[in-house]
Amino acid sequence: MVTALLVIAILVLLIVAHELGHFFAAKIFGVRVEEFGVGYPPRAFRFGKIGDTEYTLNWIPFGGFVRLFGDAGETQHGRGSFVDAPRWKQAIVLVAGVTANVLVAYLLFASALHLGVPKAVDSANPGQDARLIVADVVPGSPASIVGIKPGDEITGVSDEKGAIVGELTAQGVVDFVRARAGKPVDISYIHAGTKSTVTMTPANAVLPKAAGQPALGVALVLIAMEQEPWSVALVDAFHQTLGAFRMIARDLWTLLQGAIHGAPDLSSIVGPVGIVGYVGDASQNGLGAVLMFAALISINLAIINLIPIPALDGGRLFVLAIEAVMRRDAPKLAIQALNALGVALIVLLMIVVTYNDITRLFA
């Protein structure tokens, strides 16, 4: 329940930030904002009215909206009308939402890096909280047979004589296991919050490129919480934002190519149900990890909104470009039909990804 509320809070924050981008750009360029709402109608509460703008709280708590005077497809004209504004101003108002999401992602990345996020390290500094995590398991290996999974935390390694690995590092465990070929080794670990201890015997021919080396068949990584001063975090956040933008755009392009060829791979796409699981996992690693995940969602929202699908900002920008080339407004009925089609496509996509989320959950 707490995780679900956290997900709702993140989505509301990011969508409201997106709408604030439209809001401020509209105000700057003289477009009248009739309503700025948190949540979606029906209306629950009216905070008040400042100038031409009403500020409201609405019952459906999954985002927010900006209602512009003379928005696309409407017949409202006159001073402050969105459709009467020059097309370059309309384009800036539309792009401002995406820009806001990118800016929020940058600030979230910077905050996460400053608060501390899990990073792979060779060894922990004195007093630093570190965990030895299973990164991968070789199929058919001793570790695989006893049920150790990627993501499990190794909490202790010992042998039948009581010798232990004092400082849990990846290299320390490898050296300990390598010296005990054919002898049982006890591994204590945590899986899904449950502590367990199993006994395994290191064997040869477990690792493909080291057949003569005794091994258990696990790849280990030491994860420690590392904090950066603001001066460093603000610089690194820029690279994180750029890298996330490139990664998500590449993955989306791969998905679109698959859709064009009739075989879209939706296995890596998650909806609201899947996000709850990811946020729950991130919350186990502290606030910094949650903020990092929220930043990735914000970049996702920015890129998705740039896709030229009707009803999204990208679709409206595409229509503006066509109007600029044709030097006349698009027919009102055509805009309304395209928006309806866009909404239908978005709803269909949400149904598909939610179905995939539920399928993965029960699997």
C-alpha positions in Angstrom: 0.0 0.0 0.0 2.8 2.4 0.9 4.6 1.6 -2.3 1.5 2.2 -4.4 1.0 5.6 -2.7 4.7 6.4 -3.5 4.1 5.5 -7.1 1.0 7.7 -7.3 3.0 10.6 -5.7 5.8 10.2 -8.2 3.5 10.1 -11.2 1.5 13.1 -9.9 4.8 15.0 -9.4 6.1 14.3 -12.9 2.8 14.9 -14.7 2.2 18.1 -12.8 5.7 19.3 -13.6 5.0 18.6 -17.2 1.8 20.7 -17.1 3.7 23.4 -15.2 6.0 23.6 -18.2 3.0 24.3 -20.5 1.6 26.7 -17.8 4.6 28.9 -17.5 5.3 29.0 -21.3 1.7 30.0 -21.9 1.9 32.8 -19.3 5.1 34.1 -20.8 3.7 34.2 -24.4 0.3 35.7 -23.4 -1.8 32.6 -23.9 -4.7 32.6 -21.4 -4.7 29.7 -18.9 -8.3 29.1 -17.9 -7.5 26.3 -15.4 -4.6 24.6 -13.8 -5.7 21.4 -12.1 -4.0 18.8 -10.0 -5.6 15.4 -10.7 -8.3 14.9 -13.3 -12.0 15.8 -13.2 -14.5 15.7 -11.6 -13.5 18.6 -9.5 -13.1 18.2 -5.8 -12.0 21.6 -4.6 -11.3 25.1 -6.0 -8.3 26.8 -4.4 -9.2 30.1 -6.0 -8.7 32.3 -9.0 -5.7 34.5 -9.8 -6.2 36.6 -12.9 -7.8 34.5 -15.6 -6.7 31.2 -14.1 -8.6 28.9 -11.8 -6.6 26.5 -9.5 -8.3 23.3 -8.7 -7.9 19.9 -7.0 -9.7 17.0 -8.7 -10.8 13.6 -7.7 -8.8 11.3 -10.0 -5.3 11.5 -8.4 -3.1 10.5 -11.4 -1.6 13.7 -12.7 -2.8 17.2 -13.7 -3.8 19.4 -16.6 -3.7 22.9 -18.0 -6.8 24.2 -19.8 -5.8 26.8 -22.3 -8.3 29.3 -23.9 -8.7 28.5 -27.5 -6.9 25.1 -27.3 -6.4 23.1 -30.5 -9.7 21.9 -32.1 -11.8 24.6 -30.3 -13.4 27.7 -31.8 -12.4 30.2 -29.1 -10.7 33.2 -30.7 -9.5 36.5 -29.5 -7.0 37.9 -27.1 -5.1 35.2 -25.4 -6.4 32.4 -27.6 -3.9 29.5 -28.1 -4.9 28.8 -31.7 -4.6 32.5 -32.6 -1.0 32.7 -31.3 1.8 32.4 -33.8 2.7 28.8 -34.6 6.2 29.2 -33.1 4.7 30.3 -29.8 2.3 27.4 -29.9 5.3 25.1 -30.5 7.2 26.5 -27.6 4.2 26.1 -25.3 3.9 22.4 -26.4 7.7 21.7 -26.1 7.8 23.3 -22.6 6.1 20.3 -21.0 8.8 18.0 -22.3 11.5 20.5 -21.3 10.1 20.5 -17.8 10.3 16.7 -17.5 13.9 16.8 -18.6 14.7 19.5 -16.1 13.0 17.6 -13.3 14.9 14.5 -14.3 18.2 16.4 -14.1 17.3 17.7 -10.6 16.2 14.3 -9.4 19.4 12.7 -10.7 21.4 15.4 -8.9 19.5 14.9 -5.7 19.8 11.1 -5.9 23.6 11.3 -6.4 23.9 13.7 -3.5 21.8 11.6 -1.1 23.6 8.4 -2.2 22.9 5.6 -4.6 24.1 2.0 -4.8 27.3 1.7 -6.8 29.6 -1.2 -7.6 32.9 -0.9 -5.7 36.0 -3.1 -5.2 36.0 -2.6 -1.5 34.1 -0.6 1.1 35.5 2.4 2.9 35.6 2.3 6.7 32.1 2.9 8.0 30.5 2.6 4.6 27.5 0.4 4.2 28.2 -2.3 1.6 26.4 -5.4 0.4 27.7 -8.3 -1.6 25.1 -9.1 -4.3 24.7 -12.0 -6.7 24.8 -10.5 -10.2 24.5 -13.7 -12.2 24.3 -17.5 -11.7 25.7 -20.0 -14.1 23.0 -22.6 -15.1 23.7 -26.1 -13.8 26.3 -24.8 -11.3 26.3 -25.7 -7.6 24.8 -22.3 -6.8 22.1 -22.8 -9.3 21.3 -26.2 -8.0 20.7 -25.0 -4.4 18.5 -22.1 -5.6 20.6 -19.0 -5.3 19.2 -16.3 -7.6 20.6 -13.0 -9.1 19.8 -10.2 -6.7 20.4 -12.3 -3.6 22.6 -10.8 -0.9 25.5 -12.9 0.4 25.9 -12.3 4.2 28.5 -14.9 5.1 30.9 -17.6 3.7 32.5 -20.3 5.9 33.8 -23.8 5.7 33.4 -27.0 7.8 36.4 -26.0 10.0 34.9 -22.7 10.9 37.0 -20.5 8.7 35.2 -17.5 7.4 35.6 -14.7 4.8 36.3 -11.8 7.1 35.7 -8.9 4.6 33.0 -9.8 2.2 34.2 -8.8 -1.2 33.9 -10.5 -4.6 37.6 -11.3 -4.8 37.7 -12.4 -1.1 34.9 -15.0 -1.8 36.6 -16.2 -5.0 39.9 -16.7 -3.2 38.2 -18.5 -0.3 36.3 -20.9 -2.7 39.3 -21.5 -5.0 41.3 -22.8 -2.0 38.6 -25.4 -1.1 38.1 -27.5 -4.2 36.0 -30.6 -3.4 35.3 -29.3 0.2 31.9 -28.1 1.3 31.4 -24.4 1.8 28.5 -22.8 3.7 26.9 -19.7 2.1 24.5 -17.5 4.1 22.3 -15.3 2.0 19.1 -13.3 1.9 16.5 -13.9 -0.8 13.3 -11.8 -0.9 13.8 -10.8 2.7 14.3 -14.4 3.9 17.6 -15.5 5.4 18.9 -18.9 4.4 22.1 -21.0 4.6 23.1 -23.6 2.1 26.1 -25.9 1.7 27.8 -26.3 -1.7 31.0 -28.0 -2.9 33.1 -25.9 -5.3 33.6 -27.8 -8.6 35.7 -27.5 -11.7 34.4 -26.9 -15.2 31.8 -24.5 -13.8 33.1 -21.4 -15.5 33.4 -21.6 -19.3 36.7 -19.8 -19.5 38.2 -21.2 -16.3 37.4 -24.9 -16.5 40.3 -25.9 -14.1 39.3 -23.3 -11.4 37.0 -24.5 -8.5 33.9 -22.3 -8.4 30.4 -22.1 -7.2 29.0 -20.5 -10.3 28.1 -17.0 -9.1 29.1 -13.6 -10.3 29.4 -11.3 -7.3 29.4 -7.5 -7.1 30.0 -5.4 -4.0 27.4 -2.6 -3.8 28.0 0.4 -1.5 26.1 3.6 -1.0 28.1 6.5 -2.3 27.3 10.2 -1.8 28.5 13.0 -4.0 28.9 16.7 -3.0 26.5 19.0 -4.8 29.4 20.4 -7.0 30.0 16.9 -8.3 26.4 15.7 -8.3 25.2 18.6 -10.5 27.9 17.8 -13.1 27.3 14.0 -13.0 23.5 14.5 -13.2 24.0 16.1 -16.6 25.7 13.0 -17.9 23.1 10.8 -16.3 20.3 12.7 -17.9 21.9 12.6 -21.3 22.8 8.9 -21.0 19.2 8.0 -19.8 17.7 10.0 -22.8 19.9 8.1 -25.2 19.2 4.7 -23.7 15.4 5.1 -23.5 15.2 6.6 -27.0 17.3 3.7 -28.4 15.0 1.2 -26.6 11.9 2.9 -27.9 13.2 3.0 -31.4 13.9 -0.7 -31.2 10.3 -1.3 -30.0 8.9 0.8 -32.9 11.0 -1.1 -35.4 9.6 -4.3 -34.1 6.1 -2.9 -34.3 6.7 -1.9 -37.9 7.7 -5.5 -38.7 4.7 -6.8 -36.9 6.6 -8.3 -33.9 6.9 -5.7 -31.2 8.8 -6.9 -28.1 6.7 -5.7 -25.1 8.4 -7.8 -22.5 10.5 -4.9 -21.2 7.6 -2.4 -21.2 6.0 -1.8 -17.8 2.8 0.0 -16.8 1.5 1.2 -13.4 1.4 -2.3 -11.9 5.0 -3.0 -13.0 6.2 0.4 -11.7 4.9 -0.4 -8.2 7.2 -3.4 -8.2 10.2 -1.5 -9.4 9.6 1.4 -7.0 9.3 -1.2 -4.2 12.7 -2.7 -5.1 14.3 0.7 -5.4 12.9 1.8 -2.0 15.0 -1.0 -0.4 18.1 0.9 -1.4 17.1 4.2 0.1 15.6 7.5 -1.1 18.4 8.1 -3.6 17.5 5.0 -5.5 13.8 6.0 -5.6 14.7 9.4 -6.9 16.9 7.8 -9.5 14.0 5.7 -10.7 11.7 8.7 -10.7 14.2 10.5 -12.9 14.1 7.7 -15.4 10.3 7.8 -15.5 10.5 11.5 -16.1 12.8 11.0 -19.1 10.4 8.3 -20.3 7.5 10.8 -20.2 9.5 13.4 -22.0 10.4 11.0 -24.9 7.0 9.4 -25.1 5.4 12.9 -25.4 7.6 13.7 -28.4 6.2 10.7 -30.4 4.1 12.1 -33.2 0.9 10.4 -32.0 -2.3 12.5 -32.0 -3.3 13.7 -28.5 0.4 13.8 -27.4 2.6 16.9 -27.6 4.6 15.3 -30.4 1.4 14.7 -32.5 0.3 18.3 -32.0 3.8 19.5 -33.0 3.5 17.4 -36.1 0.2 19.0 -37.0 1.7 22.5 -36.4 4.5 21.6 -38.8 2.0 20.6 -41.5 0.0 23.7 -40.9 3.2 25.8 -41.2 4.0 24.2 -44.6 0.4 24.5 -45.9 0.1 28.0 -44.4 -3.4 27.3 -43.1 -5.1 25.7 -40.1 -6.0 22.1 -40.1 -9.8 21.3 -40.2 -11.3 21.2 -36.7 -13.1 17.9 -37.4 -9.8 16.3 -38.5 -8.0 17.5 -35.3 -10.8 16.1 -33.1 -10.7 12.8 -35.0 -7.0 12.5 -34.7 -7.1 13.3 -31.0 -9.8 10.6 -30.5 -7.6 8.1 -32.4 -4.6 9.1 -30.3 -6.5 8.5 -27.1 -7.7 5.2 -28.3 -4.1 4.1 -29.1 -2.9 5.2 -25.7 -5.7 3.3 -23.9 -4.9 0.2 -26.0 -1.2 0.4 -25.1 -2.0 0.8 -21.4 -4.3 -2.2 -21.5 -1.5 -4.3 -23.2 1.3 -3.2 -20.8 -1.0 -3.7 -17.7 -1.8 -7.2 -18.9 1.9 -7.9 -19.3 2.5 -6.5 -15.8 -0.1 -8.8 -14.3 1.2 -11.8 -16.2 4.8 -11.2 -14.9 3.4 -10.7 -11.4 1.7 -14.1 -11.3 4.7 -15.8 -13.2 
